[in-house]
Amino acid sequence: MTEQRPNFTTFRERLVARERMLGTFLKLPTTQVIEILGHIGYDFVVIDQEHAPLDRGITDLMILAARASNIAPLVRVPEFNAASILSALDCGAMGIMVPHVNSVEKAQAVAQSCRYAGGSRGFAGLTRAGAWGSFTGVQHMALQDRQVACVVMIEDQDAIEHAEAIARVDGIDALFIGRGDLTASFGNDPDAAKKVAEISARVAAAAQAANVPLLMLPTNKDDFEFAKGLGASAMLLSSDHGFIRSAAAKALKDFAD
């Protein structure tokens, strides 16, 4: 009989296999939203330490809630920092997302921080990641290296020409195109949207050439089709903030006098 594993532990396998997965960013320091998303059927969440007031304590609880709700928890760290990555992984994150990766050297440092074998991840077995000592050290390290997804964000103009080389770094599992920051980098340029679409196509081609998956955040159904056309398989749909705003705005419109 084939061993049945929780969906959250197979996130990296599904990502590498280009399976269609849907997730969202989490910015609210709460666990209930995650439970709701798990019951609805979302595949993964990205706990956003970069743009939200989420410290190690609440991140730990949010990871616990995600795993309990059978939804894969990833953590977007505020910036590349080996200690921040280690903290998230020990708490049981099934993936790390690192913003502003614009060089091969930075990508290598990120990958090494996520891995035991060939990397520099600090060892701890009595953690949620290690099932609180249920595995031997060797088993724990092998399991983590197999299950943890390492995602880097291409969101700076100086990263574009290096995108394929970054994607080819050993230990990098996927690229995420950060179109928000790329758009902001063009200021009030009226052609910003067109330029970012062209950049997105270049980064997507780089991911395809390096044979790594692509993640994107579509803003509407047409944009979702655009992302699919570029080869993106894992999609982030809005955020908890965005869901609350859109639902609240619709309710006010529907019921206001």
N, C-alpha and C positions, 0 to 999 in steps of 0.2 A: 504494500500500500504506500502510495506517495505521501511524503510528509507535507502537511498543510501548514504554511507559514502565514502569519498576519500580513495583510497588504502593505503595512508601513515598512516592513523589513525587506520588501521586494522592490522598493522604489527605484533604486539604482539599476536593477536588472530591467525593469520596465522602461526606464529612461533610455538606457543603452539600446534596447530593442526597438526604440522609436514608437512605443505604444502611446496612443493618444491619452494624455492625462490632463486634468483640469485642477487648478489650484487658485489660491488667492493670497495676497499679502495681509498680514495681521499687524495692526498698530495699537490696538486697545489692550491694556494690561489686564486681561481677564481670561478665564478658561471656558466660560459658558459658550461663547461664540464658537470656539473650536468644537465643542461637543455637538452643537447644532450643525456645523458644517460636516462633521463626520456622519451624523445621522442622515443628512441630505444625500451624501455620497461623493463629496469632493475627494480627490485622490491625495492632495498634499496642500500644505500651507507653508508660507515663508514668514517666519517671525522676524519682524523688521526692526532690528536694533539700530539701523542707520538713521531712520527717519521717525523714530518713536521712542518714548521714554520707557524702554524695557531693560531693566537691569538683570543681573544674573539670577536673582531670586525668582522674579516673575517669569523669566524665560524658562527656568527649570520647571515651574508649574505648568506652563503652556506646553512644553514638550511632553510632560507626563499626560496632560489631557489629550493631546493629539494621539499619542501611542495607545491610550486607553480607548480612544474613539476610532481606532484603526485607520488613522489618516497620517501620512508621512510628514513629520516636522522637519523643515529646513530652517536654518537661521541665516539671515543676512547680517553679517557683522558690520559695525560702523565703518571699518577700514581694515586693511590687512594688519593683523596683529596675531601672532602665534598663540598668545595667551587667551585671547578671546575665542579663537577657533577651538583650542583645547577645552575650554570651559563648556562650550556648546556641545561638543562631541561627547565629553564625559557625561553630560546631562542626558544624552540619548538622542541628539539630533541625527537624523538620517541623511543630512546633507548640509553643506556650507555654501553660501553664496557670498562672493567677495566683490565689492564695487571697485570701479576705477582701476582695472588691471590693464595696463597700457604697455607692458613689456614682457618679453620672454623671461627675464630674470625674476620679475615679480610673480609671474605665473608659476615658475619653478618653486619659489618660496612658499606660495599658497599650497601647491600640491604636496610638498614635503611636510607641511604642517598638518595635513589631513591624513597622512599615511604613516603606518608603522614600518612596513617593509620598504626599504629604500628611502624612507622619510625621516622626520625628526619629531613625530608626535610623542609627547611624554606618556609614559605608561601608567595606567591605573586600572586595576581590575575590579575593585570594590566600588563600582559605580553603576548607574542605571544602564549605561552602554555595555557594561560587562555582566549584566544580569546579577549584580551584587555578589560576584564571586562564584557564579555557577559554572563558569568555564575555567579551564586552565589558562595560563597566560598565553600560551601559543595559540590555543583555540580562539581566545578573545581577540588577539591581534589579527588573525586570519579572517575571522568573521567581520570585524570592523573594516578591514581593508576591502573586503568583498561587498559590503553593504553601504558604506558611506559614499555619497555623491559629492563631487567637488566641482562647483559651478563658478565660473568667473564672468564678470560683466564687462562687455565692450561698450563703453559709453563716453569715450573721449575721442576727439578727432585724431590725436596722435597715436591712438591704439589701432586705428583701422588698418594701416599698412602692415601691422604686426599680427593681425587677427589669426591668420592661418598658422603662423609659427607658434602663437600662444595656444591654439587649439591642439597642436601636435605635441605639446609638452606632456611627458609621461605623468599620468596621475590626474590630468584635467579631463573631466568627464563630459562637460557641456559648456556651451557659450550662451549667455543671455544678452540680447541686444537692449541696451538701456536707452531707449528712444527719447525719454524725457530729458535727460541730461544732454543728449546730442542736439535735440531741438533747442534747448535753452542756450547752447553754445553759439547758436546763430543769431541770438538777440531778436531784433524786430525785422529780420530779413524776410520779405514776403515770400521768398522761395524756400524757406526753411523746411516745410513739409516735404517738398519735392526732393530736396537735398538729402533729408534723413531717409526717405524711401530708397534713394539710390545707395546710400551708405548701408542700409539694412540688407539690400540685395548683395552688396559686396561682402558683408560679414557672413551672410547665409552661404554664399559660395565658398567662403573660407572654411566654414564649418563642414560643408559637404566634402570639400577637397581633403580635409583632415579626418573625415569619417567620424565626426562627433555630433551628438544631438544639439538641437537649437531650441532655446526657450524664448518666448516673447510674451508681451502683455498687450493683447488687442483691446482697442477702445470701443469697438462696436462690431456688429455682425460682418459688415463689409471688410473691416480691418482684420477680423478673424480669418476670413477667406484669403486675404492678402498674406497673413502670417503662414497659413497652411500652404499657400503657393510657394513660399520661400523655403518650405521644408520644416517649419517649426512643428514639433510634436507635443511638447508640454507647454501649456498656456496658463498664464496667470490672469484671472478675471477680476479686475478691480481690486478692492481691499475691503476690510470690514468697515472702514470709514465711508468708502464709496457706496457700499451696499446700504448702509444706514441712511446716507444722504439721499440716494435715489429713491429708496422706498418711502422715506418721510416726505420728500418733495411730491411724489406721486399721490400719497394719501392726502396731503394738503390740497393738491389740485383737484382730486376727486371729490372731496367732501366739504371744501370751503364754500361758503355762500357766494 
